[in-house]
Amino acid sequence: MSTPSTPLPPLDETDIDTLEALLEQVPAPLEPLDTSMLDGFLCGVLLQPQRIPESRWLPHVTDVDGRPLPPRFDPSPLHALALRRHAEIDAAIQRREWFDPWVFELEEGDDPSPAVDAVYPWVAGFATAVELFPALMQFDDQQLTEPLALLYRHLAPDDLEDADALLAEIESLEPPADLTEAVEGLVRATLLLADISRPLATAGPARGPRRPKPSGGGGRGPGGQGSRRSPNRR
């Protein structure tokens, strides 16, 4: 009888730094996702009603358009870390539990609206995924409007074409008070969308994400990864 494999541990800050360095090593003219965009992208991939094969989404990690890597570049270490994060988020979505989005606080004085700018790369990554894999968007608009508004309120209105109902819902929302509230909105939206596209076998009453008990680590930013400069937008 085969022994079940032990789940790999969540990526820690050293792993995330390694992943970021590997993404930065992807040669031009390819345009890889940055770490925050990758995290949102993975959520968009995982919220599809049918599982997307790795062979279809992994090429978009190292180039947003999915262009092939040069033969000399070995993507194996990068792919291994991306797949670990994919599995980690997948498990949290399946259990409808809190997860820490990879959203990084901006340095003090970077921008007058730090919450919006800090979560922008994550939301842009999510939007990239649902543009490439649009099955999620085939569900009823009324169901999708509330969770999508929680995400897309961080985008410019001009980026949302032919989306009057969505824009109206966004207008009705209070802006997040701070980065913590903005990050909580990302998780809430992800799990609300999961209820639509990946419903649990036994649906219970709707509730918010279950957050883990504090570990006492301290010093971390609202996204769970500490304060660092927001990844550069390409």
N, C-alpha and C positions, 0 to 999 in steps of 0.2 A: 504494500500500500504506500502511495506517495505521501510524503509529509508536506503539509501546507507551508508555503514560503512565508518567512517573517516579513511583515510590512517594513519598508524602509522608513527611517525617521524623517520627519519634516526637514526641509532645508533650513539651515541656520544662517546667521549673517555671513559666516565665512563662505558657505556654499553660494549665497546670493552674490557676494563680491566676486567669486570665481566665475559664476555665470555671466555677470556683467562684463568682466574682463574678456571672456570668450566671445561674447557678442561683439565687443569692440574690435576684436581681431578679425572679424569677417571682412574679407577684402572688398574694396570698392571695385566696380560701381554698385555692388549689392547693398541693399538698405535693410539691415536687420532691425528687428524690434528692440527697444530697450527693455530693461527688466520690468518696469511698471507697465508698459504697453503689453509685454508678454503675458503678464498676470491677467489683465483684462481680456486679452485675446483667448487665453485658455478657458476662462469662464464662458465666453461666447461660444467656443467650440463645444464645451461640455453641456451647454443648455440646449443643444440641438435634440430634436425628438428621436433621431436615430444616431447611434454612435458614429463619429467621424473617424475613419481609419487614420492611424498615425502617418501613413504614407501620404495622406492628403494635406494634413495641417503642418507637419514638421517643416516642409520646405518654406513655409511662410514665416517661420521663426527667424531664419537666416536671411530672408529677403521678403519684403512685404508683398512683392508680386510673384513670389515663388520661383524666381529664376534659379537655375542650377548652380551649385557651388563649383569652383574650379577643382580639378582632380587632386591638386596638392593639399587642399584644405581638408582636415579630418574633423568632421562635426560630431564624432561619437561622444566626447566628454560633454559638449554643449547639449546634445540631444538627451543624454542620460539625466542631466539635471532638469531639463524641461519636462521630461517624462515623470520624474519624481514629483515635481510640482503639480503636474496634471493629475497624478494619482491622489495627491493630498487634497486638492480641491474637489476632485470627484467624490472622495469619501465624505467630505464635509457636506457637499450638496445632497448626497444620498441619505445622510443622517439628518439633514436640515439643521446643521450645527454651524455655529460661528466659525469663520476663518479670518485670518488677518490678511487683507489685501496688501499687495506691495505698493504702498503709497508712502512717499517720503516727504517729510516736511521741507519746505523751502528754507534757505538761509534767511536769517532776519534781514528785512529791508529789501528782499528780492522783488516783491510785488505787493501792491496795495490789496489784492484779493487772493491771499495765499491758499485758502481752501480750494477755490476753483482751479487755480493753476496747479496745485499739487495733485489733484485727482484727474486732471485733464488727460495725462498720458494713459492712465488705466482705462478711462472711458473710451479714448481713441482706439485702444487695442481691442476693446469689446466691440466697438462699431466696425472695426476692420473684419473681425471674425464673422459677424452677422451679415456683412456685405458679401464675403466669400462663400459663406454657408447660410443661405437665407431661409432654410426650412422653419426656423423659429418664428420668423415674421409672417408665416402663413396662418398662424392662429388668429382667433378673433381679435379685431382691433381693440374692442372694449376691454378685453382681458389684459392686453399688452400695455395699454396706455399708462396705467398707474406706475408699474415698475419701470417702464422705459423712461417715463418723465423723471424719476428719481436719478437716472443715469444721465440722460441727455440734457438735463438742465445745466450741465457743466459745459455744453457745447454752444457755439454761437448759433443764434436762430437761423442765420443764413445757411448753416450746414444741414438744416432739417427742411427739405423741400417737400411740398405736398403733404404736410403733416399738421393740418390745422387743429385737429383734436388733440394731438400731442402737445402742440405749442400752447393751446388753451389750458391744458392740464399743468404744464410747466409754469404758466403765469399764475396759477392758483396756489402754487407751492411757496412757502416761506423759504428764503435762501438759508442754507445751513449756517448755524451760528458760528461754527468753528470747524477745524479740520476733523476733529473727532466725530462730529455729527455728519459731516460729508462722507467719511469712511463708513459709518454705520449705514448710511443710505445705499452705498454700493453693495453691502452684504444683504441688506433687506431686499433690494431689487433683484439680486441674483437668486435668492431663495423664493421670492414671489414668482419669478419666471420659471423656476424649477417646478413649482406647483402646477404650472400650465403645461410645460413641455415634458416634464419627467414626473408625473403624478405618482405618489406612493400608492402601493396596493391597497392599503386601508387608510383612506383619507380621514383625518381627525379634524378637530376645530383649528382654524388658522391661528398661528401664534408666531411671535418673533423668533429670531435665531437664538439658540441657546449658547450663551457665551461661557467660555471656560472660566474657572476660578482663577483669580490672579495668582501668578507664580511667585510674586515677591521680587521679580528681577529688577524692576524699576528702571527709569532712564530711557524707556522706549517711547517712540512717537506713536500717534494714533493708529498708524498702519501696522504697528507691531515690529517694525524693523529699525526704529531709532531715527534720529534726525540726520538727514544728509541732503545734499543738493538734489533737486528733482532731475531725473534723467533728461539729457538734451533731446529736443524734438528734432527729428531729421526732416 
